[in-house]
Amino acid sequence: MKTELANEVAFAAGKIQYDEHVKRVLANRYILAWILHEIADEFRELSIPKIAKDCIQEGIEISECPVVPGQANAPERIIGDNTEDKVPGEGTVFYDIRFHARSMGNQSLPMKLLVNIEGQKDYYPGYPLVTRGVFYGTRMISSQLGTEFRIPDYGSLRKVYSIWICMNTPVSVGNAISRYCLTKEDLIGFMPAKREDYDKLCLVFIGIGKNPSNSGILRLLGVLLSQDMKAGEKQQILAEEFDIPVEQGALREELNHMCNLSDYVEQCGIEKGRQEKVLEQIGKKLARGKTVEEIADALEEKPDTIRELIINHCWH
């Protein structure tokens, strides 16, 4: 029997690896293209292949993830620049995914945008999630000083999208998409202003419910993030319903890793749950004055195993 500590370490390690593969899957150019096409007005008139190949610029950033050996130059996913945003005294903020995009729509000049994608597993983390989105978005705006523009050239400021993919939303929310944008409201009279001069921040929250959606980006993300589907089923849906190439390359590998790790994490969680029940029984028997040998006999375990669990949990 593994110690509860060792099981917990394995469980946590599996979850970390799974999260890293989720980020890499979401950073695929075609996945990002679908997200932009569905939620950003600047890309709604463009085809998915055009967005993937011509609009998403080089240097997609994945936070806290090393460059995968042999895949750094994969055509469908590029990992690049540093994703840190530092302010003295405030520590470090890491973005899950961040990249630059250029809209090739009907504008007289292509519009440059900065996009952030965040995966969120806890819909109620103990603070307003939308407020965190505001923080991330405004930090991406202010960080452009000295890189995208210099004072007083404020007209060169890029529009920012901060897109939050909320997994396993509660039943009361289900599958949903909400968007928060800067708008103009004339309270008295009229002050002329071009929309592109103030439309610089947009937050988008995409909720993926437990019951799968049948259309659009909710369907795509629901398939990608499903813990029930096998890799082959996901690859088939991506190819047939969304025309995403998965025959070879990084996306296929990441999907395989995700599904394998999902099974591993689930099994670790089951083992961890069983272990916690055993620990609870040991604690109760110790409280009643039972010896290690008596506890081992009652639980049909070796005395050394029980003794190790007691030592690791400070019951001595």
WOMOZI-V464405 format. One record per backbone hydrogen bond with DSSP energy under -0.5 kcal/mol. NH is the residue of the N-H (numbers start at 1). CO is the residue of the C=O. Records with the same first field share a line. If there is no record, write none. Layout:
NH: CO + CO
This chain:
7: 3
8: 4
9: 5
10: 6
11: 7
12: 8
13: 9
14: 10
15: 11
16: 12
17: 13
18: 14
19: 15
20: 16
21: 17
22: 18
23: 19
24: 20
25: 21
26: 22
27: 23
28: 25
29: 76
32: 28
33: 29
34: 30
35: 31
36: 32
37: 33
38: 34
39: 35
40: 36
41: 39
43: 40
44: 41
46: 43
51: 47
52: 48
53: 49
54: 50
55: 50 + 51
56: 51
57: 55 + 100
61: 98
63: 95 + 96
65: 62
71: 68
72: 68
74: 71
77: 74
79: 72
80: 60
85: 93
87: 91
90: 87
93: 85
95: 83
97: 117
98: 61
99: 115
101: 113
102: 55
103: 111
111: 103
113: 101
114: 159
115: 99
116: 161
117: 97
118: 163
120: 118 + 165
121: 119
123: 121
129: 127
132: 128
133: 129
134: 130
135: 131
136: 132
137: 133
138: 134
139: 135
140: 136
141: 137
142: 138
143: 139
144: 141
145: 142
146: 149
147: 144
148: 144
149: 144
153: 150
154: 152
156: 153
157: 154
159: 112
160: 200
161: 114
162: 202
163: 116 + 161
164: 162 + 204
165: 118 + 163
166: 164 + 206
167: 120 + 165
168: 208
169: 208
173: 170
174: 170
176: 174 + 207
178: 205
180: 203
182: 201
187: 185
192: 190
197: 194
198: 194 + 195
199: 195
200: 198
202: 160
203: 180
204: 162
205: 178
206: 164 + 204
207: 176 + 205
208: 166 + 206
209: 207
210: 169
212: 210
219: 215
220: 216
221: 217
222: 218
223: 219
224: 220
225: 221
226: 222 + 223
234: 230
235: 231
236: 232
237: 233
238: 234
239: 235
240: 236
241: 237
242: 237 + 238
243: 239
244: 238
245: 243
253: 249
254: 250
255: 251
256: 252
257: 253
258: 254
259: 255
260: 256
261: 257
262: 258
263: 259
264: 260
265: 261
266: 262
267: 263
268: 264
269: 265
270: 266
271: 267
272: 268
273: 269
274: 270
275: 271
276: 272
277: 273
278: 274
279: 275
280: 276
281: 277
282: 278
283: 279
284: 280
285: 281
286: 282
287: 283
288: 284
289: 286
290: 285
295: 291
296: 292
297: 293
298: 294
299: 295
300: 296
301: 296
306: 302
307: 303
308: 304
309: 305
310: 306
311: 307
312: 308
313: 309
314: 311
315: 310
316: 314
